[in-house]
Amino acid sequence: MEPMKAIRPPDKDAGEGERTAACLEAIKPSFEDLLELAPVNLAATAGDDMPEGLMALAKRAQSVGWSREEAVEAIRKLARRHLGAKGATFD
């Protein structure tokens, strides 16, 4: 089994809006790897709870320069997108 994909660090010159989108794109490959490797409660992730595996992903993102808040929000957005693709709706 291959290791999870690396998370790209942030561009130091990016503005706030650019960083938000860039963080999501940086985390996405590892997020998708994690979904393939382990059962993850995406419904909890899309809400207020973050499963341990995804918190570890947020910590990996922090280790390369993303803030905790950026990483957690990106993971939540990815979870909502994934669930939305399966027909889930959110208020």
C-alpha positions as CSV (number, residue, x, y, z in Angstrom):
1,M,0.0,0.0,0.0
2,E,1.3,3.4,-0.9
3,P,1.7,6.1,1.7
4,M,-0.8,9.0,1.8
5,K,0.1,11.8,-0.6
6,A,2.0,14.8,0.7
7,I,0.3,18.1,1.6
8,R,1.7,21.1,-0.2
9,P,2.6,24.0,2.0
10,P,0.9,27.4,1.6
11,D,2.2,30.1,-0.7
12,K,3.6,32.8,1.6
13,D,2.4,35.5,-0.9
14,A,-1.2,34.3,-1.3
15,G,-4.0,36.5,0.0
16,E,-6.7,35.2,2.4
17,G,-9.2,34.1,-0.3
18,E,-6.4,32.4,-2.3
19,R,-5.2,30.6,0.8
20,T,-8.6,29.2,1.6
21,A,-8.9,27.6,-1.9
22,A,-5.3,26.6,-1.9
23,C,-5.6,24.8,1.4
24,L,-8.6,22.8,0.2
25,E,-6.7,21.8,-2.9
26,A,-3.5,20.9,-0.9
27,I,-5.5,18.7,1.5
28,K,-7.8,17.1,-1.1
29,P,-5.4,14.3,-2.3
30,S,-4.7,13.1,1.3
31,F,-8.4,13.4,2.2
32,E,-9.3,11.1,-0.7
33,D,-6.5,8.7,0.3
34,L,-7.9,8.6,3.8
35,L,-11.4,7.8,2.6
36,E,-10.0,4.8,0.7
37,L,-7.9,3.6,3.6
38,A,-10.3,3.8,6.5
39,P,-13.9,4.2,7.4
40,V,-14.6,7.9,8.2
41,N,-17.8,9.5,9.6
42,L,-18.1,12.2,7.0
43,A,-21.5,13.3,8.4
44,A,-19.9,14.2,11.7
45,T,-17.0,15.9,9.9
46,A,-19.4,18.1,7.9
47,G,-21.0,19.2,11.2
48,D,-19.2,20.1,14.4
49,D,-17.4,16.8,15.2
50,M,-14.1,15.8,13.6
51,P,-13.1,12.1,13.7
52,E,-9.6,11.3,14.9
53,G,-8.3,10.3,11.5
54,L,-9.4,13.7,10.0
55,M,-8.0,15.6,13.0
56,A,-4.7,13.8,12.2
57,L,-5.0,15.1,8.6
58,A,-5.5,18.6,9.9
59,K,-2.4,18.3,12.1
60,R,-0.4,17.1,9.1
61,A,-1.6,20.2,7.2
62,Q,-0.5,22.4,10.2
63,S,3.0,20.7,10.1
64,V,3.6,22.2,6.6
65,G,2.3,25.7,7.4
66,W,-1.5,25.8,7.2
67,S,-3.3,27.1,10.2
68,R,-5.5,24.7,12.2
69,E,-8.6,26.7,11.2
70,E,-7.7,26.6,7.5
71,A,-7.2,22.9,7.6
72,V,-10.3,22.1,9.6
73,E,-12.5,24.3,7.4
74,A,-11.0,22.7,4.2
75,I,-11.6,19.2,5.6
76,R,-15.2,20.1,6.4
77,K,-15.8,21.5,2.9
78,L,-14.3,18.4,1.4
79,A,-16.6,16.2,3.5
80,R,-19.7,18.3,2.5
81,R,-18.7,18.0,-1.2
82,H,-18.3,14.3,-0.9
83,L,-21.6,13.8,0.9
84,G,-23.3,16.2,-1.5
85,A,-22.1,14.1,-4.4
86,K,-23.9,11.1,-2.7
87,G,-27.1,13.1,-2.4
88,A,-26.9,14.5,1.1
89,T,-28.2,18.1,1.7
90,F,-27.1,20.6,4.4
91,D,-28.9,23.5,6.0
